[in-house]
């Protein structure tokens, strides 16, 4: 054909003649223009269709496809492919009409890319090449503005100036901002006037009213509207709320509810205890409402102090000094409350004052001592009933009750002191020794006669004064060592003394030898001038063989009044020393010891020898006293043997009184088993017993009894062996007492006579035994 048909937008069919073999097809704004081959020609002209978004429900015609091959004789079929083909967009295969079947929303998808093709209806062979085109969805104003971040909360200080910025709100519109005015927003206030205003373009909310006071109203609700289409008629709108809170500023001073306040405080109120509370109210909140309290004026301001309770913001009056109703009955104070924080530009006095009158309430007070602590003195060894001192107390009340005195015996457990209950004189009950206790601390109580519950206490410290009642003595038990090769005038020992007394002028000791030793040829003493002496040797001829030990009595006298003295003996040993003067041995026996061995080494060697001998003796003794069984067990001995002795056993728990292995069946015995109480010197030949089925028990017992009586190796006491074996095949039960819980006295043995001649003798023996017991 000479002509080419195109897709017409909105039902309009367009045609244009093209030269054969030189046709160019515009297939899209993105891909550009493609040059088709000579055999093919572009058949879709319009590459862009614009369709307004709509909400249905009826289908809307988008456009129509048509080719110049569609002349009625050829079976033509139009095919649509691409985005939304078959779902959003549908094509009439015969006419080529394209319809939008569903709602088109530009905010969801702004354009669709589709491909059109013409095929043979019968063979599905393509008659035209695929041609691409775009359907663009045109925006309409179908989305209202929205405040995504709303609702909002904002705050601004109270009393802010007009025009102060509060906050900014933002609304968004989903419509196309570059097409028309669908997304152009204008802001306005629906509620919140005349307090606030908003800029219509920037959406900044500002203060519109002067003097907004938080104490009058703290919170405001503002409704903001955003409208599209530039705010014109027909535009869509959205709203949000802004909660504006006025924050506090310190614009209110503290204020006392009463300018004059009265308190009554008891006289016995303790130091630091609260006596009353005052409070100044502040309409502000938080840090702006915090106040501090001070006493700025009043009589005797140092008696009271006021502190601030951080939790309740109250001023608490506390006592700094004790109250005395008898001295002062009332106080007047001027208290000030001032804000901690305040605005210096406000010009307001952020403080308030109140007058506080305090009345002291009289109380029954305990007695008061003239001094809290009494210090008394008494000489040691003073006689009993000596007056040490006096304590005094009085009742401070107006009535002036009499006072009685007592000693707290918990502080005087030994009852060394007494006190006069009426006048408080303390006397001595027992003699005191300064060397035992220098100080005695007791507690004295004073009690009102009228009210025994009113008690006060005072500490009495009693110092015991020293008298010279102790003689000096050596500081320690001295033992001096003198070398045989020492030189004359050599210092043997330095001696000092001590005295339990403590004179005011200090100690001074005088040393001298006893009169009998004044002309001592061996030793002398020298005063060192520091209350000590040195003992000196007079010659160098001291020998241990001649005299090993010397005793030197020395008299020590103090400077007390009267002076006290004691005789102390210094022990001096003569020792053998090295050339350097080092003591090596102080015993005479050292001369007979081997050279090179000391006494300690010899003692250690001797101790080791004794220990070895003790170990050997114990080992031999244990070997000799090793326990052996009373009866040797023979593997071939199967007899039941019970060996009884006249010594008392240990009961059922005694496992050593007899050997249970001897209680064996006599069948199979091959020999005689000798007793092992005492090792026999003579051995008897074993005697064969009867066969297993022909044992004569009576004969067996008699033979054994005869052998035991004639055995010269048997113990020197009677022994009877009792056998509980009654023979093979016996219909009777066991005769053994080991298998019964009853005793012999509980059984009747008359039935043994009925067992035949073999048991008749046994029955007679038991019957005789029972009759003997009864007799």
TAWO-V594631 format. One record per backbone hydrogen bond with DSSP energy under -0.5 kcal/mol. CO is the residue of the C=O (numbers start at 0). NH is the residue of the N-H. Records with the same first field share a line. If there is no record, write none. Layout:
CO: NH, NH
This chain:
1: 17
3: 15
6: 45
7: 10, 63
8: 11
10: 12
13: 5
15: 3
18: 21
22: 35
23: 25
24: 26, 33
27: 31
31: 26, 33
33: 24, 35
36: 39
42: 44
46: 133
48: 135
50: 137
53: 103
59: 99
61: 9
62: 97
63: 7
66: 69
68: 70
73: 75
74: 120
76: 118
78: 116
80: 114
81: 84
83: 86, 87, 88
87: 100, 101
88: 85
89: 98
90: 92
91: 95
92: 77
95: 64
96: 91
97: 61, 62
98: 89, 100
99: 59
102: 104
103: 105
104: 107, 108
109: 136
111: 113, 134
112: 82
113: 132
114: 80
115: 130
116: 78
117: 126, 127
118: 76
119: 123
124: 119
127: 117
130: 115
132: 113
133: 48, 135
134: 111
135: 50, 137
137: 52
139: 141
145: 147, 171
146: 149
151: 242
153: 244
155: 246
156: 159
160: 163
163: 206
166: 204
171: 145
175: 178
177: 179
178: 181
180: 183, 228
182: 184
183: 229
185: 226
187: 189, 224
190: 222
191: 194, 195
194: 207, 208
196: 205
198: 202
199: 186
202: 168, 204
203: 198
204: 165, 166
205: 196
206: 162
210: 212
211: 158
212: 215, 216
217: 245
219: 221, 243
221: 223, 241
222: 189, 190
223: 239
224: 187
225: 237
226: 185
227: 230
228: 231
231: 234
235: 227
237: 225
239: 223
240: 150, 151
241: 221, 243
242: 153, 244
243: 219
244: 155, 246
246: 157
248: 250
249: 342
254: 280
258: 354
260: 356
262: 358
264: 360
265: 268
266: 322
269: 272
272: 318
275: 316
277: 314
278: 256, 280
280: 254
284: 287
285: 288
286: 289
289: 339
291: 337
293: 295, 335
296: 333
297: 300
299: 302
300: 303
302: 319, 320
304: 317
306: 315
307: 309
308: 312
313: 308, 315
314: 277, 316
315: 306
316: 274, 275
317: 304
318: 271
323: 326, 327
328: 359
330: 357
331: 298
332: 334, 355
333: 295, 296
334: 353
335: 293
336: 351
337: 291
341: 343
342: 345, 346
347: 349
348: 350
349: 338
351: 336
353: 334
354: 260, 356
355: 332
356: 262, 358
357: 330
358: 264
360: 266
362: 364
365: 395
367: 393
371: 458
373: 375, 460
375: 462
377: 464
378: 381
382: 385
385: 387, 427
388: 425
391: 369
393: 367, 395
401: 448
403: 446
405: 444
406: 408
407: 410
408: 411
411: 414
415: 428, 429
417: 426
418: 420
419: 423
420: 404
423: 390
424: 419, 426
425: 387, 388
426: 417
427: 384
431: 380
432: 435, 436
437: 463
439: 441, 461
441: 459
442: 407
443: 457
444: 405
445: 455
446: 403
450: 447, 453
452: 454
453: 447
455: 445
457: 443
458: 373, 460
459: 441, 461
460: 375, 462
461: 439
462: 377, 464
464: 379
466: 468
472: 497
475: 477
477: 570
479: 572
481: 574
482: 485
486: 489
489: 491, 536
492: 494, 534
494: 532
495: 474
497: 472
502: 505
509: 556
511: 554
513: 516
514: 517
516: 519
521: 537
523: 535
525: 533
530: 496
531: 527
532: 494
533: 525, 535
534: 491, 492
535: 523
536: 488
542: 546
547: 573
549: 571
550: 552
551: 569
552: 513
553: 567
554: 511
555: 565
556: 509
563: 557
565: 555, 567
567: 553
568: 570
569: 551
570: 479
571: 549
572: 481, 574
574: 483
575: 583, 584
577: 580
581: 577
584: 575
586: 589
587: 590
588: 591, 592
589: 592
593: 596
597: 601
598: 602
599: 603
600: 604
601: 605
602: 606
603: 607
604: 608
605: 609
606: 610
607: 611
608: 612
609: 613
610: 614
611: 615
612: 616
613: 617
614: 618
615: 619
616: 620
617: 621
618: 622
619: 623
620: 624
622: 625
629: 675
631: 633
633: 636
635: 637
638: 640, 663
641: 643, 721
649: 652
650: 653
652: 654
657: 659
658: 661
659: 662
661: 640, 663
665: 668
671: 673
690: 693
691: 727
694: 696
695: 699
696: 700
697: 701
698: 702
699: 703
700: 704
701: 705
702: 706
703: 707
704: 708
705: 709
707: 710
709: 711
710: 713
714: 716
719: 643, 721
723: 725, 734
726: 729
735: 738
736: 739
742: 745
743: 746
746: 748
748: 751
749: 752
750: 753
751: 754
752: 755
755: 758, 759
756: 760
758: 762
759: 763
760: 764
761: 765
762: 766
763: 767
764: 768
765: 769
766: 770
767: 771
768: 772
769: 773
770: 774
